[in-house]
Amino acid sequence: MKFLKYIYILIFIFIITSCMEEDIPVKPYSRGDEKTATIEMTSKYSNQIYFHFETGEVVKQNQYDIWDLAFMSYGNDSYYVLLNGAKFMEAADFGNVSFESITSSKDAKFRYDSTNADYDNYSIGKWWKKQDGKILSNDHVYIINRGNNIQGKKLGYIKMMFLGIENNQYKIKFSNLDGSNESIALIPRDEKYNFIYFSFNDGGKILELEPESTKWDLLFTKYIAFLPFEGNLLPYSVTGVLINNRYVSVASDTTMNFKDITLDSIKRFTFSNRPDYIGHEWKKFTLTGESYAVRPEINYFLNDYQGFYWKFHFTFFYNEKGERGYPKFDFKKL
């Protein structure tokens, strides 16, 4: 009887284990060697440059002064529009008034955009409302200060209002302050991109400047940062790095040696998707030499679209000719 009992037990174990799913092994991947990249922003920081860790390459670039507005292109409830901070642009909201009544910037209360992704509190903010399943405009009129181009020339003012969303396209009206050159433009949304870009030049031009949102991690650019000064936060034009916060998150550390950092050693960190987390403080300005020095002791860790982790740190800011605006960094997949 005991023998039969053991037989039944073995049969039972066999049946149970044969019904269980086999462990699925994690597909191994190559971490590759440590690599170095140099980003050619130029000494005037004139280029905006998109970098992708997986390819280890710059995937797209443009001069920063060719666009004015960035229209959010993804999300069912997000229709935010951003100013070009690289040009030091600002906007003033005059509220629900007639388009024709605004003819001067004299009483305008201008505001700059941040880079913290708190879009409701940006200069234009939430310009829309939902009604009966439609996206309607709040009918506010804005004056846009187009800032300065790369040569430092002031680009003047535009007045603008949103007319709503039609067929998944933004519809806007804009003109000079005196009402001349009035135009209407349609800017299409496309889920493949974070933002579609727009210029007021030549009656309005749509620009696809970003790579597809799954194909870039870092943007090297000028932007506006709010820095403390005599108890206040004042806007400054800075040069730094913004992340693709739709899919990318980052963390940092100053205690570890870059060469010794492994995947296990970064698990304790909390990652952020704030666009300006890396920002501009990986370099510092030295008053004595009136030059910039990078801070290689700051180690950055990035989690990309595919879920892979990367480490990187900046090592230099000048090219072989001694010109600033050429940040260099080492990076490696963990």
C-alpha positions in Angstrom: 0.0 0.0 0.0 2.8 2.4 0.9 4.3 1.7 -2.5 1.1 2.6 -4.3 0.8 5.8 -2.1 4.3 6.9 -3.3 3.3 6.1 -6.9 0.2 8.3 -6.6 2.2 11.1 -5.1 4.8 11.0 -7.9 2.0 11.0 -10.5 0.4 14.0 -8.8 3.6 16.0 -8.7 4.3 15.2 -12.4 0.8 16.4 -13.4 1.1 19.6 -11.4 4.6 20.5 -12.6 3.7 19.7 -16.2 0.9 22.2 -16.0 3.1 25.0 -14.7 4.5 27.6 -17.1 8.2 27.4 -17.7 10.3 30.4 -16.5 10.9 32.7 -19.4 14.5 33.7 -19.4 15.4 37.4 -19.8 16.9 37.9 -23.2 20.6 38.9 -22.7 21.7 42.2 -24.2 25.1 43.7 -24.9 26.0 46.6 -22.6 28.7 47.6 -25.1 31.8 49.6 -24.4 31.9 53.1 -22.8 31.5 55.7 -25.5 32.1 59.4 -25.8 30.0 62.0 -27.7 30.6 65.6 -28.5 27.6 67.9 -29.2 28.3 70.8 -31.6 26.1 73.6 -30.3 28.7 76.2 -31.5 30.1 79.2 -29.6 26.8 81.1 -29.9 24.8 78.1 -28.8 22.9 78.5 -32.1 22.0 74.8 -32.5 19.3 72.8 -30.8 20.5 69.1 -30.9 18.7 65.9 -30.2 20.7 62.9 -29.0 19.7 59.2 -28.8 21.7 56.9 -26.4 20.7 53.7 -28.2 22.2 54.8 -31.5 24.9 56.8 -29.8 24.3 59.6 -32.3 22.8 63.0 -32.8 19.5 62.2 -34.6 18.4 65.7 -35.6 19.3 69.4 -35.1 18.1 72.9 -36.1 19.0 76.5 -35.4 17.1 77.7 -32.4 15.6 80.9 -33.9 13.7 79.3 -36.8 10.5 78.6 -34.7 8.2 80.5 -32.3 5.7 78.1 -30.8 5.6 74.4 -29.9 2.2 72.7 -30.1 1.8 69.6 -28.0 1.1 66.8 -30.3 0.0 63.9 -28.0 -2.5 63.2 -25.3 -6.3 63.3 -25.3 -6.5 66.1 -22.8 -3.3 68.1 -23.5 -3.3 71.0 -26.0 -0.6 73.2 -24.5 1.4 75.6 -26.6 4.9 76.6 -25.5 7.1 79.6 -26.4 10.6 79.3 -27.7 12.6 80.1 -24.6 15.9 79.9 -26.6 14.8 83.2 -28.2 13.8 84.6 -24.7 10.2 84.8 -25.9 7.3 86.0 -23.6 3.6 86.3 -23.9 0.8 88.4 -22.3 -2.8 87.2 -21.9 -5.3 90.0 -22.4 -8.3 87.8 -21.6 -11.6 87.5 -23.4 -11.5 90.6 -25.5 -12.0 91.3 -29.2 -9.1 90.6 -31.4 -9.3 94.1 -33.0 -9.2 95.9 -29.6 -5.6 94.9 -29.0 -3.2 97.3 -30.8 -0.3 97.9 -28.5 1.9 96.1 -26.0 2.0 99.1 -23.7 -0.1 97.6 -20.9 0.9 94.0 -21.5 1.9 91.9 -18.5 4.4 89.6 -20.1 5.4 86.2 -18.7 8.1 83.7 -19.6 7.6 79.9 -19.8 9.4 77.6 -17.4 10.8 74.2 -18.3 9.3 72.3 -15.4 6.3 70.8 -17.3 3.8 72.6 -15.1 2.1 73.7 -18.3 -1.0 75.2 -16.7 1.2 77.9 -15.3 3.1 78.6 -18.5 2.6 81.9 -20.4 -0.3 80.7 -22.5 -1.5 77.9 -20.2 -4.8 76.2 -20.6 -6.3 78.2 -23.5 -9.2 75.7 -24.1 -12.3 74.2 -22.6 -14.2 71.0 -23.3 -17.9 71.3 -24.2 -20.1 68.6 -25.7 -17.0 66.6 -26.6 -15.4 69.4 -28.5 -12.3 71.5 -27.7 -13.3 75.1 -27.7 -11.2 78.2 -27.2 -11.5 80.5 -24.2 -11.2 83.3 -26.8 -8.4 85.0 -25.1 -6.1 87.3 -27.1 -2.4 87.1 -26.5 0.5 89.4 -27.5 3.6 87.4 -28.3 7.0 88.9 -27.9 9.0 86.9 -30.5 12.3 87.6 -28.7 15.7 87.8 -30.4 17.3 85.9 -33.2 20.8 84.4 -33.2 22.3 87.7 -34.2 20.5 89.5 -31.3 18.0 91.3 -33.5 14.6 91.9 -31.9 11.8 90.1 -33.8 8.9 92.2 -32.7 5.4 91.5 -31.6 2.5 89.4 -32.8 -1.1 89.2 -31.5 -2.8 85.8 -31.6 -5.9 84.0 -30.5 -6.9 80.3 -30.6 -10.0 79.4 -32.6 -10.1 75.8 -31.3 -9.3 72.3 -32.4 -10.7 71.1 -35.7 -10.1 67.6 -37.2 -7.3 67.1 -34.7 -5.7 70.4 -35.8 -5.0 73.5 -33.8 -6.6 76.6 -35.4 -5.1 80.0 -34.6 -5.5 83.5 -35.9 -2.6 86.0 -35.7 -1.5 89.4 -37.1 0.7 92.3 -36.5 -0.4 94.6 -33.6 -2.0 97.1 -36.1 -4.0 94.3 -37.6 -2.0 94.0 -40.8 -1.0 90.6 -42.3 -3.8 88.8 -40.5 -3.6 85.0 -41.1 -5.3 81.8 -40.0 -3.2 78.7 -39.6 -4.0 75.0 -39.0 -1.3 73.0 -37.1 -1.9 69.2 -37.2 -1.3 67.0 -34.2 0.7 63.8 -34.7 1.1 61.2 -31.8 4.5 60.2 -33.1 6.0 63.5 -31.9 5.9 65.4 -28.6 5.5 68.8 -30.3 4.9 70.2 -33.7 6.7 73.6 -34.3 5.4 76.8 -35.8 6.9 80.0 -37.1 5.0 83.3 -37.7 7.3 84.0 -40.6 5.8 84.2 -44.1 2.2 84.0 -43.0 2.9 81.0 -40.8 5.0 77.9 -41.3 4.7 74.4 -39.8 8.0 72.8 -38.9 8.7 69.2 -37.9 11.9 69.7 -36.0 11.8 67.0 -33.3 12.7 63.3 -34.1 9.9 60.8 -33.4 9.4 60.8 -29.6 10.7 57.2 -29.2 13.9 58.0 -31.0 15.6 60.7 -28.8 16.5 61.1 -25.1 18.3 64.5 -24.7 17.9 68.0 -26.2 20.9 70.3 -26.0 19.6 73.9 -26.2 19.3 77.4 -24.8 16.3 77.9 -22.5 15.0 80.2 -19.7 15.9 79.3 -16.1 14.6 81.2 -13.1 17.5 81.8 -10.8 17.6 83.5 -7.3 18.7 87.1 -7.2 18.3 89.3 -4.1 15.4 87.3 -2.8 13.6 86.9 -6.1 13.6 84.5 -9.0 14.7 86.2 -12.2 14.6 84.8 -15.8 18.1 84.1 -17.3 19.0 82.7 -20.6 21.1 79.5 -20.0 22.5 76.7 -22.0 21.9 73.1 -20.9 20.1 69.8 -21.4 16.4 69.0 -21.4 15.1 65.4 -21.4 12.4 63.8 -23.5 10.0 63.7 -20.5 7.3 61.8 -22.3 9.4 58.6 -22.2 12.6 59.4 -20.3 13.4 59.8 -16.6 16.7 60.6 -14.9 18.5 60.6 -11.6 22.0 61.8 -10.4 24.7 61.2 -7.9 28.0 62.7 -6.8 29.3 60.0 -4.4 30.3 57.2 -6.8 33.2 56.8 -9.2 31.8 56.8 -12.8 33.8 53.7 -13.8 32.4 51.7 -10.9 28.7 52.4 -11.4 26.6 49.3 -12.3 22.9 48.6 -12.7 22.7 47.4 -9.1 24.2 50.5 -7.7 21.5 52.8 -9.1 18.4 50.9 -8.0 18.2 53.0 -4.8 17.7 56.3 -6.7 14.4 58.0 -7.4 14.0 59.0 -11.1 12.4 62.2 -12.3 10.8 63.1 -15.6 11.1 66.9 -15.0 12.3 68.2 -18.4 15.1 70.4 -16.9 16.3 67.9 -14.3 19.8 67.8 -15.9 19.6 71.5 -16.8 22.7 73.7 -16.9 24.4 73.0 -13.6 26.6 70.2 -14.9 29.0 73.2 -15.7 30.0 76.2 -13.7 31.2 79.7 -14.7 34.7 80.6 -13.3 34.9 84.3 -12.8 38.7 84.3 -12.7 39.2 82.8 -16.1 35.8 83.9 -17.4 35.2 80.4 -18.7 33.1 77.4 -18.1 34.3 74.2 -16.3 32.2 71.0 -16.4 31.5 69.0 -13.2 32.5 65.4 -14.1 31.7 64.4 -10.5 28.0 64.6 -11.3 26.9 61.2 -12.6 23.6 61.0 -14.4 21.5 57.9 -14.9 18.8 57.7 -17.6 16.0 55.3 -18.1 15.0 55.3 -21.8 11.9 54.4 -23.8 12.9 50.7 -24.0 13.5 50.5 -20.3 17.3 50.3 -20.5 19.4 52.3 -18.1 22.4 54.5 -19.0 25.0 56.3 -17.1 26.8 59.4 -18.3 28.8 62.4 -17.1 30.1 65.5 -18.8 33.9 65.9 -19.3 34.5 69.0 -21.3 32.7 72.1 -22.8 35.3 73.3 -25.4 36.5 72.1 -28.8 40.1 71.7 -29.9 40.2 75.4 -30.9 39.2 76.5 -27.4 35.7 77.5 -28.5 32.9 77.0 -25.9 29.6 75.3 -26.8 30.9 71.8 -27.6 29.9 69.7 -24.6 31.5 66.3 -24.4 30.2 63.4 -22.3 31.0 59.7 -21.6 28.1 57.2 -21.6 27.4 53.5 -21.2 24.5 51.2 -21.1 24.1 49.5 -17.7 
